[in-house]
Amino acid sequence: MSKIETIGIIGAGQMGGGIAHVSALSGYKVLIYDISPDRIE
């Protein structure tokens, strides 16, 4: 089984942002997509 190094998250709301934050702190590369690009910034 291969090691997971990158996590993709769809939706940068409160939950998606939190998951992205914790994942990045844990050392994963995080890709975020949201229908509104302003939320990602």
C-alpha positions as YAML, in Angstrom:
chain: A
units: angstrom
residues:
- id: 1
  name: MET
  ca: [0.00, 0.00, 0.00]
- id: 2
  name: SER
  ca: [1.31, 3.45, -0.89]
- id: 3
  name: LYS
  ca: [1.71, 6.29, 1.61]
- id: 4
  name: ILE
  ca: [-0.73, 9.20, 1.37]
- id: 5
  name: GLU
  ca: [1.20, 12.46, 0.94]
- id: 6
  name: THR
  ca: [-1.39, 14.83, -0.55]
- id: 7
  name: ILE
  ca: [-4.95, 15.53, 0.58]
- id: 8
  name: GLY
  ca: [-7.57, 17.19, -1.64]
- id: 9
  name: ILE
  ca: [-10.40, 19.10, 0.02]
- id: 10
  name: ILE
  ca: [-13.51, 20.34, -1.77]
- id: 11
  name: GLY
  ca: [-15.08, 23.26, 0.07]
- id: 12
  name: ALA
  ca: [-13.16, 25.86, 2.04]
- id: 13
  name: GLY
  ca: [-15.86, 26.64, 4.58]
- id: 14
  name: GLN
  ca: [-15.46, 26.20, 8.31]
- id: 15
  name: MET
  ca: [-15.13, 22.41, 8.20]
- id: 16
  name: GLY
  ca: [-12.97, 22.23, 5.05]
- id: 17
  name: GLY
  ca: [-10.71, 24.97, 6.33]
- id: 18
  name: GLY
  ca: [-10.28, 23.17, 9.64]
- id: 19
  name: ILE
  ca: [-9.47, 19.87, 7.96]
- id: 20
  name: ALA
  ca: [-6.97, 21.62, 5.69]
- id: 21
  name: HIS
  ca: [-5.33, 23.35, 8.66]
- id: 22
  name: VAL
  ca: [-4.93, 20.17, 10.72]
- id: 23
  name: SER
  ca: [-3.73, 18.21, 7.67]
- id: 24
  name: ALA
  ca: [-1.09, 20.82, 6.83]
- id: 25
  name: LEU
  ca: [0.11, 20.89, 10.44]
- id: 26
  name: SER
  ca: [0.43, 17.10, 10.26]
- id: 27
  name: GLY
  ca: [2.78, 17.39, 7.28]
- id: 28
  name: TYR
  ca: [0.46, 16.64, 4.37]
- id: 29
  name: LYS
  ca: [0.44, 18.64, 1.14]
- id: 30
  name: VAL
  ca: [-3.07, 20.13, 0.95]
- id: 31
  name: LEU
  ca: [-5.02, 21.09, -2.18]
- id: 32
  name: ILE
  ca: [-8.22, 23.08, -1.61]
- id: 33
  name: TYR
  ca: [-10.98, 23.79, -4.14]
- id: 34
  name: ASP
  ca: [-14.00, 25.99, -3.52]
- id: 35
  name: ILE
  ca: [-16.59, 27.49, -5.83]
- id: 36
  name: SER
  ca: [-15.65, 30.93, -4.43]
- id: 37
  name: PRO
  ca: [-11.89, 31.60, -4.79]
- id: 38
  name: ASP
  ca: [-12.12, 34.34, -2.12]
- id: 39
  name: ARG
  ca: [-12.67, 31.71, 0.58]
- id: 40
  name: ILE
  ca: [-9.34, 30.04, -0.17]
- id: 41
  name: GLU
  ca: [-7.33, 33.19, 0.47]
...
